[in-house]
Amino acid sequence: MKDSSIVVPVMYTFTESAGTIGGIAMVPGQGSGAISNFVRAGARVQFRVTAPEGKLLEHDGKVGSDGAIEGMVNLDKLPIAKFRITPKLKTK
C-alpha cells in the first residue's frame, strides 16, 4: 500500500494570560483539546494539545517568514502527522 495523505482541518486558537500562551485546538465534528506547555525559542515552537480521549499530541515546528508554523505532531515520541498553522488575516 502506497503512502497517502489526509488533510484534517484543525482550528488552533492561541491565547495569552499572565505571560503564558495556551488555547484550544478544535477538529470540527470530533471535539477540542487544550493547548499547553507552549515554548518558543527563536523560530522553533513546541506545544501540547490534549486530545478529547486524553492523549498528548506534542507539536514541534518552526515559524516561517510568513508567520505560519510548520512541523510534526508526535504521539508517544513518534511522528504521526505533519501540521501547518497559518495566521488568521486581520480584517479592518
Secondary structure by P-SEA (a helix, b strand, c coil): ccbbbbbbbbbbbbbbccccbbbbbbccccbbbbbccccccccccccccccccbbbbbbbbbbccccbbbbbbbccccccbbbbbbcccccc
